[in-house]
Amino acid sequence: MENYNVQYGIDELVEKLFTWKEKRIALVTNDAAKTSSGLSSRMALVENGYNITTLFSPEHGINTKGEDGVLQHNATDILTGLPVISLYGERLAPTEDDLQDIDIVLFDMPDIGCRFYTYLWTMTHVMEACATFKKKLIILDRPNPIGASLEKAEGPMLDEVNCSSFLGRWSIPVKHSCTLGELANYFAATKISGLDLEIIKVKNYHRYYTAANDFSFVPTSPAMPDIHTALFYPGMGLLEGVNVDEGRATETPFRICGAPWIAMDVLQNELQEQLPAVKVKGVRYRPTVGLYKNELCKGVELSIADEKLFNAVQTGIIVLQSLYKLYPEQLTERLYKTNINPSGKRHLDLLLGVKDAFAEIQTGKVFVTDLKNEWINTMSNYLMY
């Protein structure tokens, strides 16, 4: 891995060897959690004498290879030999039994900066369990790979009354521009009382840093292979809610989209006119998974042309609205069945955090993604960088 100056929370634990390392520790983690030098976090802790007795894993499993939305079973970790309890199985939070013989819970997991990426919400369930069962929680913070400049955060904010789910429990922006440690601070103050929380900060970190330039990106799940996908995901991830292929199992997931009924040149021209910060290229491809498995799809591939002007969520909404404008008869909502939403209904609502989102797109509603100073003001007391 390239040698950057940014030091993660995990690095401090490895360097300092805290006095509590011999206590009974549970670690919430996966294979994407590495030290800044690229070593597995859990191996680094075990090898440095931390008494890890149990591992908890999120969606996609401890190895990050599980498919999107697929239930993950308990397992044994091949790296450490430790038991792995799935927090994306029949339950989403540790039980009292799970934590009975635990003194401290560590959380070390990368996020990708998007509200509907579920590792964040696994953290909140762990926070609640630690508060309920009186266990200390230590979060090893990490940089936000797509940037933490709060003025670049994008809404809409989540409608908690109508759209709360494991894709977004509480009202934060789609692109939140925070670290998980900062969001933990916020939730501990506003949603979860009685939690003994400590956060180990990232060092040598600035909010404008991204994994495109300033620290390494580690793939966090099968469809999150690189920083280019992560930068588009808060907007293009919305395509899961409609009957358009979003590029899973291709080399450019969430940067290409297509369907058999799309006229490639027409969509390319429409989007290039609507998206000045994005380069739009026409593509033909055959998905190997999903709605149009093995069918010839025509569509577009997106790349960032102007980093300063690029807004991910706005881009995704414009793609959806353009698809409806061009193909009002063909574009429909998609049922997207997952472990936490077996019916697959209302997936677009849950992603965007807006009730009747598809109907709103059909009517041409202007979704306000620019939060002005609202989110900056909300988070001002909880920021660490």
N, C-alpha and C positions, 0 to 999 in steps of 0.2 A: 504494500500500500504506500501511497505517497506520504511524504513526511510533512505534516502540517503542525502548526503550533497549538491548535485547539486541543484542550485536555478535557475529557468527559468526566462525569461523576465517578464512573467505574475506575478511572485512572487514579483518582485520589485514594480510593480504598486499597488499590494494589500497592501504591507507594507508601501510604501511611500505616497500614496494618492497625486498624482501630482496636482498642482494648476489648470491645465487645465481640471480637471475631470468634471467640470460643463458645458464645451463646448458641442456642439452637435457632438456626436461621432457615427461613423459606425464601426462595428467590423466584420472582415472576419474571420470565425471560423467554428468549428464543434464539435461534441461530444468527439472527441479524444483529444481536447485541454483541458488539466487539469492543475491545479496548481501542484507543486511538492508534495503536500500532498493529491492529488487525487480529489480535488474539480473541478467542471465545471468552466472553465475560465470565461465564460460569466456571470454565476451566481455570481462568486466572485467579478467581476467588478460591477455588478448591486447592489449587497448587500453592496459594499463599496462606493456607491454614485457616481459612474461614470455614466454620462448621456448618456447611450447607447440608440440610437433612432432607429437604423436599423441594421440588421444582413445580411451578405452576406455568402452564402454557396458554397462549391466547388463540384466537382464530388462526388457522393455517398450521397450528401445531408447533411443537418445539423446534422442528426442522424447517419451518416456514414454507414447506412444500405442499401443504394441504390446499385443495382447491377452494375457491371463494364460496363461502356459505355452507360448506360441508362440515357436519358434526365431526369433532375430533375426540378420540378416545383417550383414556388414561394410558400411560405407556411407561417404559423404562428408557432412560436417556442413554444412548450408546456412547456418549462422550464420558460421562461421569459415573454411569451405573445407578444414578439416583432415580427414585420414583418420580414420574411426571403426572401431575393431576391436571386434567384439561379444564380450562375455564371457557371452553366453547364446545361443551357437550350437552349433557342433560341440565347443567346449571352454568351460571355465568360468574358465580362468586364462590370464594372459599367458604366451607361450612365450619361450624364450631369444632367438629371432629378433626377436620383438616388442620386446624390451628391449635389444637389442644396441647400438643407437645412443642409448640413454637414460641420463642421469645421475641424474635424480630422478623419482620417481613421486609425484604428488599425488593424494589421494583426497578428493573433495568431493561428498557425496551425502547427501540427507536420509534418515533412517530413519523408521519409524512406531512403533517401540517394541515390536514383536511378533516372536517367534522365527521364525515361518514366513513372514515377509516377506523376500524373498531378497537385498535389497541388502546386508544384514549379512554374508551368506555369500559374496557376491562380494568383499567386503572381505577376508575370511579367505583366499580363494584368491589375491588380490593380495598379501597379506602373505607367504604361502608362496612365491610366485614371487619377490618382492623378496629374501627371505632366501636362496633357492636361488641366484639369479643376482647376489647382492651389490649390490643397488640400494637407495639410501636411499628410505624411504617417509615422506612427510609427510601426516598426516591432518588435514584442516581440520574441526574438530569443529563440531557443530550441536546445538541443544537436542533433547531427546526430546519430540515434540509431544504425547504423551498423558501426560506427566509423568514425573519421575525420582525420586519419593519411594520409596525402596527398601522401605519398609514396605507399599507398595501393589503390589509385585511379586507375580505369581501363577504358581504352578506349574500342572501338574506339571513337574518337571525332565525333561529328555530322557533316555530310555534309549539311551545311545550304542551298546550292543551290538546292540540289535534295531531301532532306529528312526533311525539316523543317515542323513541324506540332504541334498540341497541345500535342503530346507525346515527343516533343523536338523542341523548336523553334530555339535555338541558340547553338553554338558549345561549348559544355562542354562534359566531359567524361560520359559514361554510369553510372559508380559508381563514384560520384564526390567528396566524402570525404570532404564536406564543410557543414556548417550550412546554413540555408536559409538566415540568416542575412548577411553572407559573400557573398553569391551569389547575394543578393540584392545590396551590395556594388559594386560588379564587374559589374553588369548590369547597375547600375546608372552611372558608369563611362564610360561604353563602348557602351551602347545601348539606354539609355533613358536620354535625357537632360532635365534640368529644374525641376528636382524633389526635393522637400523639404523632405528629408528622415532623419529619426532618427532611430537608432537601440538600443534597450535595451538589453544588453548582458546577457548571462548566467554566473552565478558565480560558483566558485569552480569546474571548468570544465577543463578537459585535453583532448587533441585531441584523445588520444588512448582509451578514455572511450567508452563503448558500453552499450546498454540496456540489454546485457546478464549479465553484472556484476555491473554496476555503477549507473544506474538509472532505473526507471520503464518503461516498454513498455506498451503502451495503444494501443489496436487494432485500426487501422486507416481506415479500410474498410472491407467488408465481407470476402475477401480472404487474409487478412493480419492479422491473429489472434495472432501471437506471433513473438518474435525476431528470432526464427529459420527459419521461412518463410522469414522474411525480409532479413536475411543474404544471402539466396540463390536467392532472387528475381531478382537482376540485371542480372543474367545469365539465370536462369530457366524461367523467364518471357518471354524470347525470344520464348519459345515453343508456345505461342499464335499465332505465325506466321506460324505454320505448323500443319498438321493434326494428332497431338498427344495430348491426354488429359493431361492437366497440373495440375490436382488435385483440381480444384475449387470445393467447397462444401464438400470436405473431411476434415479430421482433420489435414492434412499435405499438404495444397496447395503449389504448386511450389517446393515441396520436393519429391513428387511422380510424375511419368509420366507413361503413358501406352497407349496401343491401342490393339484392338482385334488381329491384325496381327503381334504383337511382340512376339518372343520367349524369355520368361523371363530369362532363364539361359544364353542364348547367349548374351543378352544385358548386364546382370549383369557382366559376365566375361569380356566382352570387356571394360566396363566402369571402373571396378575395376583395370584393368591393366593401363588404361589411367589417372586415377584420384587418385594418391597416398594420397592426403590430405582429401579424402572423403571415408566414409564407404558406400558401395553399397549393398543393400539388395533386393532380388527379391520379388515382390508383385503381388497379383491378387486382383482386386477390381471392383466394378460396379459403375461408376459415376452416380450421380443423376441429373446432368445437362450437357449440352454441346454436343459435336460431337457424343459421344458414350453413350448417356444417356441410362442407364439400360443394357448396353452390358458388357459382361465380358472382362475387359482389363487386359493385362499382362504387367508388366513393372518393374520399380525399385523405391525404396525409398532411398533418399540420406540423410546422416547426416555428419556433419563435424568431421573428425578424427584428423586433425592437424590445429589449428587456424592460426598458423604462415604461413603455406604453402598454405592455402586455398585462392583461387581467384575466386570470384563468376562469373564474366563475362566469364572468361576462361573456367570455368566448364560448363556453358550453351552452349558455342560454341562447346566444345568437345562432349557434349551430342548430339547436332544437327549433327555434322560431323559423329559421330559414328552411329547414326540412318540412315544417308544416306548411309554410307559404308555397313551396314548390310541389309538395305531395300531400295535399289535405286528405285525399281518399286513401292513401296507402299508410300514412303514419298513424300508429295506434299506440296505446299504452301496452306495456309488457308485464306479464306476471313473472316475477323474479323470485323463485322459491329458494329459501335458505333455512338453515337450522333454526334461526330465530324468527323467521316469517314463513312458515310452511305453506301458507296459501299463496304467497308471492304478490298479494294485492297491495296497492297503494305505494309501490316501491318508489316511484318518482316523488310522491309527497314526502316520503321519509328521507330521501336523499336531499331534496331541496329545502325541506323543513317548512313547506307551504301547503296548506290544505287545497285540494283540487288543483294541483299544479298543472296537470295536462290541460284542463279546461282553461286555465289562465293563459297558457301558451297559445291555445287556439284563438282566444279573443285578442291576442296581441298585447297583453298586459306588459307594462314596463316594470320589470323586476329591479328594485333598487339594490344594487350590489355595493355602491359606494356608501360606506358607513359614516363618512365625515369624521367627526371626533368622538362619536358615541362609544365605540369600542375602546378607544384610547382612554377615555375618561373612566369607563367601567373598570379597566384593568390597571389603572395607574398605581393603586396601592399594592398590587400583587406581582409587579414585575421585578425580576432579579438582575436584569442586564440593561 
